[in-house]
Amino acid sequence: MAELPAFISWVGHGAASLAQPAAFTGAKSHVFGFRADTGAMQALADSLLNPVGGTSVNYRVLAGFSMINFMTIEHCTSQIDTIGWEPGRECALWVPLLETDHRHGTMRIVFWTPYIFIDYTIGLLTGREVWGWPKVDARIAVPGDAPNTNFTCTTTVFDTLSAQTPARTCALLAVAGPTPPPAVAAAVQWTSGRDAVRAILGAALSGVERELVDALIDGPVIPTVQMKQFRDSLDPARACFQAIVDSPAQPTGFSGGGLLRAGDYRLEIATCASHRIVQDLLGTSPGPGQTTVPIDVAAWVAMDFKALPGPVVVSRT
């Protein structure tokens, strides 16, 4: 393989896509798991991931289970590009997958986010350009911002896909729960990230090969994969770069975590043509206005972590 050219840095010239690894401290995430449709999620992976893997790498949905998380981060910074730090918030929908690498005869559990939203520019651009995370701009609210506030992700949507459809701002995703929310100090149950992953996966991946789950829990990083691509500047139907990229997260500190009463929460998904979340994850037609989904697992986790450099799993360019 030819040696890659040196990256031309824009630091000092308004750089917003920064070098990895990135460090996140004071992060607190609320995770809500819900039942989903394996066939619908597999069709989504088959359309967005498996065409890149071809005959070399394949992704299979592990269980009829998906998760949404709302994360607040006190301090985000690059460990390479010395610019400064900023706080941020993110909301993502997660699908656990089994990756089979036919070239090496290996399998592993990985996580994939077909939808992810973020409220700060550096995180948005760095996530997209370095690892391929499909991040888009949003405003994210959490309980405590104001009285009677739910977990809410507000972004730009289009009700129909047409050149005549005006954009509108919409609360696309919301998790409604008790008011006021429970005090997390009273719900501390876990003392390590390993405990948290084991508890959450225990509900999500029952029946999955035990050795794969053990390898995931015991590993030093949480593996995620993304499809990274850039559209060709001449032919809009072509990609000038297309690959599946590893985006490992390394926990560096754990402050606490525990389960919440799942029955106290519900996921609300707004209906719009630009974000086919209900069809993609649940395999059903959305309801008029919104679709309400019961929550089966609810938890909170407070930790520090790093977003590490990751290799290209497989590339088509």
C-alpha positions as CSV (number, residue, x, y, z in Angstrom):
1,M,0.0,0.0,0.0
2,A,1.3,3.4,-0.9
3,E,2.3,5.7,1.9
4,L,-0.4,8.2,2.7
5,P,0.3,11.9,2.2
6,A,0.8,14.1,5.3
7,F,-2.4,15.8,6.5
8,I,-2.4,19.5,5.9
9,S,-3.5,21.1,9.2
10,W,-5.9,24.0,9.4
11,V,-5.2,24.7,13.1
12,G,-5.0,28.5,13.5
13,H,-7.1,29.0,10.4
14,G,-10.5,28.1,11.8
15,A,-9.9,24.4,12.1
16,A,-13.0,22.5,13.3
17,S,-12.0,18.9,12.3
18,L,-9.3,18.0,14.8
19,A,-6.9,15.1,15.1
20,Q,-7.6,12.0,17.1
21,P,-7.5,10.7,19.8
22,A,-10.2,12.8,21.4
23,A,-10.6,12.9,25.2
24,F,-14.0,13.2,26.9
25,T,-14.2,13.9,30.6
26,G,-17.2,14.3,32.8
27,A,-19.5,12.4,30.5
28,K,-22.9,11.2,31.7
29,S,-25.1,9.0,29.5
30,H,-28.6,7.8,29.9
31,V,-29.3,4.6,27.9
32,F,-32.7,3.3,27.0
33,G,-33.2,-0.1,25.4
34,F,-36.3,-1.1,23.4
35,R,-37.5,-4.1,21.4
36,A,-36.8,-3.7,17.7
37,D,-37.2,-5.9,14.5
38,T,-34.3,-7.9,13.4
39,G,-35.4,-8.1,9.8
40,A,-35.8,-4.3,9.5
41,M,-32.4,-3.7,11.1
42,Q,-30.8,-6.3,9.0
43,A,-32.2,-4.7,5.9
44,L,-30.7,-1.4,7.1
45,A,-27.3,-2.9,7.6
46,D,-27.5,-4.7,4.2
47,S,-28.1,-1.3,2.6
48,L,-25.6,0.8,4.5
49,L,-22.8,-1.5,5.6
50,N,-22.7,-4.8,3.9
51,P,-22.3,-3.4,0.3
52,V,-18.9,-2.0,1.5
53,G,-17.9,-5.3,3.1
54,G,-18.7,-7.3,0.0
55,T,-17.5,-10.9,0.3
56,S,-14.7,-9.9,2.8
57,V,-16.6,-8.6,5.9
58,N,-20.3,-9.2,6.8
59,Y,-22.5,-7.7,9.5
60,R,-25.5,-9.5,11.1
61,V,-28.0,-8.2,13.6
62,L,-27.6,-10.0,16.9
63,A,-31.0,-9.5,18.5
64,G,-34.3,-7.7,18.3
65,F,-33.0,-4.9,20.4
66,S,-31.9,-1.4,19.9
67,M,-30.8,1.5,22.2
68,I,-31.0,5.2,22.4
69,N,-28.7,7.3,24.5
70,F,-28.5,10.9,25.6
71,M,-25.0,12.0,26.6
72,T,-23.8,15.2,28.2
73,I,-20.0,15.8,28.2
74,E,-18.4,18.5,30.4
75,H,-15.0,18.6,28.6
76,C,-14.2,17.6,25.0
77,T,-10.7,18.1,23.5
78,S,-8.2,16.8,21.0
79,Q,-5.1,15.3,22.4
80,I,-3.1,16.3,19.3
81,D,-4.4,19.6,18.1
82,T,-3.9,22.1,20.9
83,I,-6.8,24.5,20.5
84,G,-8.9,24.2,23.6
85,W,-12.0,22.4,24.9
86,E,-15.7,22.7,24.9
87,P,-18.7,20.9,26.4
88,G,-21.1,19.0,24.2
89,R,-24.2,16.8,24.0
90,E,-25.0,13.8,21.8
91,C,-28.0,11.6,21.1
92,A,-27.6,8.3,19.2
93,L,-29.5,5.2,18.2
94,W,-27.5,2.0,18.5
95,V,-27.7,-1.4,16.9
96,P,-25.4,-4.3,18.1
97,L,-24.0,-6.4,15.3
98,L,-21.9,-9.5,14.8
99,E,-19.0,-8.8,12.5
100,T,-17.6,-11.7,10.5
101,D,-14.3,-11.2,8.8
102,H,-14.0,-14.0,6.2
103,R,-10.4,-13.0,5.4
104,H,-9.1,-13.8,8.9
105,G,-11.8,-16.2,10.1
106,T,-12.7,-13.9,13.1
107,M,-15.9,-12.7,14.7
108,R,-16.6,-10.0,17.2
109,I,-19.5,-8.0,18.6
110,V,-19.5,-4.3,17.5
111,F,-21.9,-1.4,17.8
112,W,-23.3,0.7,15.0
113,T,-25.1,4.0,15.0
114,P,-27.3,4.5,11.9
115,Y,-28.6,7.8,13.5
116,I,-26.6,10.2,15.6
117,F,-27.1,13.9,16.6
118,I,-24.7,16.4,18.2
119,D,-24.8,20.0,19.3
120,Y,-21.2,21.2,18.9
121,T,-19.4,21.8,15.6
122,I,-15.9,20.4,16.4
123,G,-17.4,17.0,17.5
124,L,-19.7,16.9,14.5
125,L,-17.0,17.5,11.9
126,T,-14.3,15.5,13.6
127,G,-16.6,12.5,14.0
128,R,-17.8,12.6,10.4
129,E,-14.4,13.2,8.7
130,V,-12.1,11.0,10.9
131,W,-14.3,8.0,11.5
132,G,-17.4,8.4,9.4
133,W,-20.0,8.8,12.2
134,P,-23.2,10.1,10.4
135,K,-23.5,13.1,12.8
136,V,-25.9,15.9,12.2
137,D,-26.6,19.1,14.1
138,A,-29.3,19.1,16.8
139,R,-30.3,20.7,20.0
140,I,-30.4,18.3,22.9
141,A,-32.2,18.8,26.2
142,V,-32.0,16.7,29.3
143,P,-34.0,16.7,32.6
144,G,-32.8,19.5,34.8
145,D,-32.4,22.0,32.0
146,A,-35.8,23.4,33.0
147,P,-38.8,22.2,35.0
148,N,-40.6,19.2,33.4
149,T,-37.9,18.7,30.7
150,N,-37.7,15.4,29.0
151,F,-34.7,13.9,27.1
152,T,-35.3,15.6,23.7
153,C,-33.4,15.7,20.4
154,T,-34.6,18.6,18.2
155,T,-33.3,18.8,14.6
156,T,-34.2,19.7,11.0
157,V,-36.7,17.4,9.3
158,F,-38.7,17.2,6.1
159,D,-42.2,15.8,6.2
160,T,-42.1,14.6,2.6
161,L,-39.2,14.1,0.2
162,S,-39.9,16.8,-2.4
163,A,-38.1,19.9,-3.8
164,Q,-41.2,21.8,-2.7
165,T,-41.1,20.6,1.0
166,P,-39.9,23.3,3.4
167,A,-37.6,22.3,6.2
168,R,-38.9,22.5,9.8
169,T,-37.4,22.1,13.2
170,C,-38.9,19.2,15.1
171,A,-38.4,17.3,18.4
172,L,-37.5,14.1,16.4
173,L,-36.7,11.9,19.4
174,A,-37.8,12.2,23.0
175,V,-37.7,9.9,26.1
176,A,-40.4,10.9,28.5
177,G,-40.0,9.9,32.1
178,P,-40.8,10.7,35.7
179,T,-40.8,14.3,36.9
180,P,-38.7,15.1,38.7
181,P,-36.2,12.5,37.5
182,P,-34.8,10.1,40.2
183,A,-31.7,11.1,42.0
184,V,-28.9,9.1,40.5
185,A,-27.0,8.9,43.7
186,A,-29.7,6.6,45.1
187,A,-29.4,4.3,42.0
188,V,-25.6,3.6,42.0
189,Q,-25.2,-0.1,41.3
190,W,-22.1,-0.5,39.2
191,T,-18.5,0.3,40.1
192,S,-16.9,-0.3,36.7
193,G,-17.7,0.1,33.0
194,R,-17.5,-3.7,32.7
195,D,-20.4,-4.0,35.2
196,A,-22.4,-1.6,33.1
197,V,-21.8,-3.3,29.8
198,R,-22.5,-6.7,31.3
199,A,-25.8,-5.5,32.8
200,I,-27.0,-3.7,29.6
201,L,-25.9,-6.5,27.2
202,G,-27.4,-9.1,29.5
203,A,-30.8,-7.7,28.6
204,A,-30.0,-7.1,25.0
205,L,-28.1,-10.1,23.8
206,S,-29.5,-13.1,25.6
207,G,-28.7,-16.2,23.6
208,V,-25.7,-14.7,21.8
209,E,-22.5,-16.7,21.9
210,R,-21.1,-16.4,25.4
211,E,-17.4,-16.2,24.4
212,L,-18.2,-13.2,22.1
213,V,-19.9,-11.3,24.9
214,D,-17.1,-12.1,27.3
215,A,-14.5,-10.9,24.8
216,L,-16.4,-7.6,24.4
217,I,-16.7,-7.1,28.2
218,D,-13.1,-8.0,28.9
219,G,-11.6,-6.0,26.1
220,P,-9.8,-2.7,26.6
221,V,-12.1,-0.8,24.2
222,I,-15.7,-0.7,23.1
223,P,-15.7,-1.4,19.4
224,T,-17.9,0.5,17.0
225,V,-18.0,0.6,13.2
226,Q,-19.0,3.3,10.8
227,M,-19.3,3.6,7.1
228,K,-17.1,6.4,6.0
229,Q,-17.5,7.9,2.6
230,F,-17.0,11.1,0.6
231,R,-19.0,11.9,-2.5
232,D,-17.0,12.3,-5.8
233,S,-16.8,16.0,-6.8
234,L,-17.5,15.2,-10.5
235,D,-20.0,12.3,-10.5
236,P,-22.6,12.7,-7.6
237,A,-23.5,9.0,-8.0
238,R,-20.0,7.9,-7.1
239,A,-17.9,7.9,-3.9
240,C,-14.3,9.0,-4.1
241,F,-13.6,7.2,-0.8
242,Q,-15.7,4.4,0.8
243,A,-14.8,2.2,3.7
244,I,-15.9,0.6,7.0
245,V,-13.9,2.1,9.7
246,D,-13.2,1.0,13.3
247,S,-14.0,3.7,15.9
248,P,-12.9,2.3,19.2
249,A,-13.8,4.0,22.5
250,Q,-11.5,3.5,25.5
251,P,-13.0,4.0,29.0
252,T,-10.5,5.9,31.1
253,G,-12.5,6.6,34.3
254,F,-15.7,5.4,35.9
255,S,-17.8,7.5,38.2
256,G,-20.9,5.3,38.7
257,G,-24.0,3.9,37.0
258,G,-27.0,1.8,37.6
259,L,-30.4,0.7,36.3
260,L,-33.5,2.8,36.4
261,R,-37.2,1.8,36.4
262,A,-37.7,1.0,32.7
263,G,-41.5,1.2,33.0
264,D,-41.3,4.8,33.9
265,Y,-40.0,5.8,30.4
266,R,-41.2,5.8,26.9
267,L,-39.6,6.7,23.6
268,E,-41.4,9.1,21.2
269,I,-40.4,9.2,17.6
270,A,-41.8,12.0,15.4
271,T,-43.1,10.9,12.0
272,C,-41.3,12.4,8.9
273,A,-40.0,11.1,5.6
274,S,-36.5,12.4,6.2
275,H,-35.8,10.2,9.2
276,R,-37.4,6.7,8.7
277,I,-36.5,5.5,12.2
278,V,-39.7,3.6,12.8
279,Q,-39.4,1.7,9.6
280,D,-35.6,1.2,10.0
281,L,-35.6,-0.2,13.5
282,L,-39.2,-1.3,14.3
283,G,-40.2,-2.6,10.8
284,T,-43.6,-1.0,11.0
285,S,-45.3,2.0,9.6
286,P,-45.1,5.1,11.8
287,G,-48.2,6.5,13.5
288,P,-49.7,9.9,12.6
289,G,-47.6,12.5,14.2
290,Q,-45.5,10.2,16.3
291,T,-44.8,6.6,17.4
292,T,-44.5,5.7,21.0
293,V,-42.3,2.8,22.0
294,P,-42.1,1.2,25.5
295,I,-38.7,1.1,27.2
296,D,-37.4,-2.3,28.3
297,V,-34.1,-1.3,29.9
298,A,-33.1,2.1,31.4
299,A,-29.8,2.9,32.9
300,W,-27.3,5.7,33.5
301,V,-23.5,5.7,33.3
302,A,-21.0,8.4,34.3
303,M,-17.5,7.9,32.9
304,D,-14.5,9.4,31.0
305,F,-13.3,8.0,27.7
306,K,-11.2,8.5,24.7
307,A,-12.1,8.2,21.0
308,L,-9.1,6.4,19.6
309,P,-7.6,6.1,16.1
310,G,-9.1,3.2,14.3
311,P,-8.0,1.1,11.3
312,V,-10.0,0.7,8.1
313,V,-11.8,-2.7,8.4
314,V,-12.4,-2.9,4.7
315,S,-12.3,-0.4,1.8
316,R,-13.8,-0.2,-1.7
317,T,-11.5,2.6,-2.8
